[in-house]
Amino acid sequence: REFNVLEGLWNARITSHVPLSQVSRLITKDAVVNGLLLTDRCMRDAGFAKPRIAVAALNPHAGDGGNFGHEDDAEIVPAAGSAS
């Protein structure tokens, strides 16, 4: 994985260097959980005793009740809950 760090704010993502057309199928609960656990571990290794990690939606509308996909409700929300 890779992180972008700017003034103490770390940015990590689940997918990287793949065509945009493939992103939604790569957003799975397992991928999100693994990404969150890795981010937590890397931040702890970097000296953050209790990292605070925010999780963003796949799109700005967070699925909008299924109008813009189901990845947020089906994959991202359950992953964030189980990784906490």
C-alpha angles and dihedrals in degrees: 000000000000132000131204111211124193122170093335096314112119121204121196130170137199096227129037135177097004129122113272089238089066099046100089094053090051092056101093131152091249093050092049093047091048090049092050093048092048092048091050092049094047093048091049089049087052091056105268105135095196111013117206109217124191120199121215127207122249091248133018092258094053089229094305093232093313097313090112102031137295101253094102096053097034101041117007102045095048091045093052090049095050095044095055 
